[in-house]
């Protein structure tokens, strides 16, 4: 852990470039347009939070970055999303390769019904790592980065589902870290777990963000304010209408002096 | 009639109906048990019949039954499971899938004696395999196929979406997700379906009487004929030769099927516990 914090100090001096650039994004579920005209640059390293009322399309938008929406029949994307300057919706881009670089954590902790060890080793094995010593090392390193190693190092052969909810979510984070992504998408990762575990996951995000670009969808505005560097506010003004991104900026500014009245109304709890 | 009396009356009718179900099962089990238990002995199970095949043991018929059931399992498991994987995971959900599913359900409701006749015509006669374990196993596998396919399909569909997402999210391909996550997660329920189908095969009479033959024989090769327990039971009872031996055979058959059903239940329970 010590040398990681050393990296941090070095890293923060570098200016942060855009990791993901989104231009004029429209998104459709069949005939229904869910998102319209989203243009935003998400900076490398650091945490970007997506906030907004339920059903405002923030999770939909998040799933565009690893093309998880491709799994839902009838969805369509217009506009461009560049990750490291590369158009991820260009023909010839394999979503399977993309998802290796863009990891995802879900609302419901979803360990596979197998041992803790096998859960973490799953990704590396998919991508061709077969040697036991190498896997052992990846498993230990990933669990350590997910702050779970101390709790599970004696019980690695035990089923992942025997852990508590908060531990399961950290196991899922370790599982993602094991494939070394440089972006991690978190879709309301704390809404199904207890407060103490939430604290641990927020601390973890703070450690990870020095190397990984994290985007988190959250319903909890305090959480967005605590963990994020930038915040985007989404809103669907009328049912049946597509949602849009109302405002994007540094978290401190969004929460203290929002430019748009709708953002202010939401943050001060007037709706949502 | 006031409300309280009506309520009591309704309750007693419901109790009576529910009780009847249990009573029927209990009566059958007790009847067979009482009549058959005296027959059960190591000699009965492990020796050959003699005389007009009515005295002595039933060993070759037990072997025939287990042989044909095992063979049918070998045939039906890959076909049924892979068909279900295709239906649940790969096929475009639409008319074709509905037709296949309807076909499977219809296949399940074909009377087994017709399946036996069909097996006789196709395997025994047309393909000249003759009365044999393999003819009977093929015909039985037709009967088991819809059970295996539908339970496997349900099992695969019951694997939660978010577990698949976890796999896709790590960069797994569809086949990697299906083979490494979905099928293992569905395995206990798939096994349950296989075991139930096995129970069905063990107890089946009409199909095997047409396809396996009736000669008392200890089958070695799949081309050997034989006489399964159910057919033996039928002969013993209907030709009135040895009713006690018929009950003994019946009891043994019921114990085997009960064993399969209990194993299936145990697997399901254990699975539910493990998934919390």
Contacts between the chains, C-beta under 8 A, distances in Angstrom:
chain1	res1	chain2	res2	distance
A	66	B	169	6.7
A	68	B	165	6.9
A	68	B	168	6.9
A	68	B	169	6.8
A	71	B	165	7.6
A	71	B	168	6.4
A	96	B	171	5.4
A	96	B	172	7.3
A	96	B	173	5.2
A	97	B	171	6.7
A	98	B	171	7.8
A	99	B	168	6.4
A	99	B	169	5.8
A	99	B	170	6.8
A	99	B	171	4.3
A	100	B	170	7.2
A	100	B	171	3.4
A	103	B	169	6.5
A	103	B	170	7.2
A	104	B	165	7.5
A	104	B	169	3.9
A	106	B	162	5.6
A	106	B	165	6.1
A	106	B	166	6.9
A	106	B	169	7.6
A	108	B	162	5.0
A	110	B	160	7.6
A	110	B	162	4.4
A	110	B	163	5.3
A	110	B	165	6.8
A	110	B	166	4.3
A	111	B	166	7.7
A	112	B	163	6.3
A	112	B	166	6.6
A	112	B	167	7.3
A	112	B	181	5.8
A	112	B	185	7.5
A	113	B	163	7.5
A	113	B	184	7.2
A	113	B	185	5.1
A	113	B	274	7.0
A	113	B	275	6.4
A	114	B	184	7.3
A	122	B	167	7.5
A	122	B	170	6.4
A	122	B	180	7.5
A	123	B	170	4.2
A	123	B	171	6.9
A	126	B	170	6.4
A	126	B	171	6.4
A	126	B	172	5.3
A	126	B	176	5.8
A	126	B	180	7.9
A	127	B	171	6.9
A	159	B	274	6.6
A	161	B	274	6.9
A	161	B	275	6.4
A	161	B	276	5.6
A	172	B	166	6.8
A	175	B	166	7.4
A	175	B	170	6.8
A	176	B	169	7.4
A	176	B	170	6.9
A	179	B	170	5.8
A	179	B	171	6.5
